[in-house]
Amino acid sequence: MANDTTDGARAEALAADFLAARGLSVLTRNYRVRGGEIDLVCADGGTVVFVEVRLRRRSDFGGAAASVTAAKRRRLILAARHYLARRPEAPCRFDCVLLSGLDAAAVDWVRDAFTADDA
């Protein structure tokens, strides 16, 4: 289990560096509320970007993309609504960073991966 935690932290750090290199600013990591968590909250210009980071070394059961289930999206949306409740109105989007390994070549950045209506 400790290895999974370490890999998860490394995956999030890799995703944060990847997004920062593409002009996004990381505002918060591991934003948690009761019932939900967001791996990274970023700014892309005036847009707040909620990022789910998924690492799957194997493609069994659909790989990283398939692991962002409807239940997971609902938890992300719940946390995003909480995050936005204390901030001025701003456009937002949900992105996913999907990793098949822990190197930059393994990154698949899916912008606008889903909307709050998809939950």
C-alpha positions as CSV (number, residue, x, y, z in Angstrom):
1,M,0.0,0.0,0.0
2,A,2.8,2.4,0.8
3,N,4.1,2.0,-2.8
4,D,0.7,2.9,-4.2
5,T,0.7,6.1,-2.0
6,T,4.2,7.0,-3.1
7,D,3.3,6.3,-6.8
8,G,0.2,8.5,-6.4
9,A,2.2,11.4,-5.0
10,R,4.8,11.0,-7.7
11,A,2.0,10.9,-10.4
12,E,0.5,14.1,-9.0
13,A,3.8,15.8,-8.9
14,L,4.5,14.7,-12.5
15,A,1.1,16.0,-13.6
16,A,1.6,19.4,-11.8
17,D,5.0,19.8,-13.5
18,F,3.5,18.8,-16.9
19,L,0.6,21.3,-16.6
20,A,2.9,24.1,-15.3
21,A,5.2,23.6,-18.3
22,R,2.1,24.2,-20.4
23,G,1.2,27.5,-18.8
24,L,-1.2,26.5,-16.0
25,S,-0.6,27.6,-12.4
26,V,-1.1,25.1,-9.7
27,L,-3.2,26.7,-6.9
28,T,-3.9,23.8,-4.6
29,R,-3.0,20.1,-4.3
30,N,-5.2,17.5,-2.7
31,Y,-8.2,19.7,-2.0
32,R,-10.4,17.7,0.3
33,V,-13.9,18.1,1.6
34,R,-16.3,15.5,3.1
35,G,-17.4,13.4,0.3
36,G,-14.8,14.4,-2.3
37,E,-11.2,15.3,-3.2
38,I,-9.5,17.1,-6.1
39,D,-5.9,16.1,-6.9
40,L,-5.0,19.5,-8.4
41,V,-6.7,22.9,-8.7
42,C,-5.1,25.0,-11.3
43,A,-5.6,28.3,-13.1
44,D,-5.5,28.5,-16.9
45,G,-5.8,32.2,-17.4
46,G,-9.1,33.2,-15.8
47,T,-10.4,29.6,-15.8
48,V,-10.3,27.4,-12.7
49,V,-9.2,23.9,-13.7
50,F,-10.0,20.9,-11.5
51,V,-7.7,18.1,-12.4
52,E,-8.0,14.4,-11.7
53,V,-4.7,12.5,-11.9
54,R,-5.0,8.7,-12.6
55,L,-2.1,6.3,-12.8
56,R,-2.7,2.8,-14.2
57,R,0.3,0.8,-15.3
58,R,-1.9,-1.8,-16.9
59,S,-4.8,-1.5,-19.3
60,D,-6.9,-4.2,-17.6
61,F,-10.4,-3.0,-17.1
62,G,-9.9,0.0,-19.4
63,G,-6.8,1.7,-17.9
64,A,-6.7,5.1,-16.4
65,A,-9.5,6.7,-18.4
66,A,-12.0,4.0,-17.4
67,S,-11.1,4.5,-13.8
68,V,-12.8,8.0,-13.8
69,T,-16.2,6.5,-13.1
70,A,-19.5,8.3,-12.7
71,A,-19.2,8.0,-8.9
72,K,-15.7,9.5,-9.1
73,R,-16.9,12.4,-11.2
74,R,-19.7,13.1,-8.7
75,R,-17.2,13.3,-5.9
76,L,-15.0,15.6,-7.9
77,I,-17.9,17.8,-8.8
78,L,-19.0,18.0,-5.1
79,A,-15.5,19.1,-4.1
80,A,-15.4,21.6,-7.0
81,R,-18.7,23.2,-5.9
82,H,-17.3,23.6,-2.4
83,Y,-14.1,25.1,-3.7
84,L,-16.0,27.6,-5.9
85,A,-18.5,28.6,-3.2
86,R,-16.0,30.9,-1.5
87,R,-14.6,32.5,-4.7
88,P,-15.8,35.0,-7.1
89,E,-17.6,33.6,-10.1
90,A,-15.2,32.2,-12.6
91,P,-15.4,29.8,-15.5
92,C,-14.2,26.3,-14.7
93,R,-13.5,23.0,-16.3
94,F,-12.6,19.4,-15.4
95,D,-9.4,17.9,-16.9
96,C,-7.9,14.5,-16.4
97,V,-4.2,13.7,-16.5
98,L,-4.0,10.0,-17.4
99,L,-0.7,8.2,-16.9
100,S,0.4,4.8,-18.0
101,G,3.8,5.2,-16.2
102,L,5.8,7.7,-14.1
103,D,7.5,9.6,-16.9
104,A,6.5,12.6,-19.1
105,A,6.2,10.4,-22.2
106,A,3.3,8.5,-20.4
107,V,1.1,11.6,-19.9
108,D,-2.3,12.0,-21.7
109,W,-3.9,15.3,-20.8
110,V,-7.6,15.4,-21.5
111,R,-8.9,18.9,-21.4
112,D,-12.6,19.3,-20.7
113,A,-12.8,15.6,-19.8
114,F,-16.3,16.0,-18.4
115,T,-18.8,18.6,-17.2
116,A,-20.8,19.0,-14.0
117,D,-23.8,17.9,-16.0
118,D,-22.1,14.5,-16.6
119,A,-22.5,13.4,-13.0
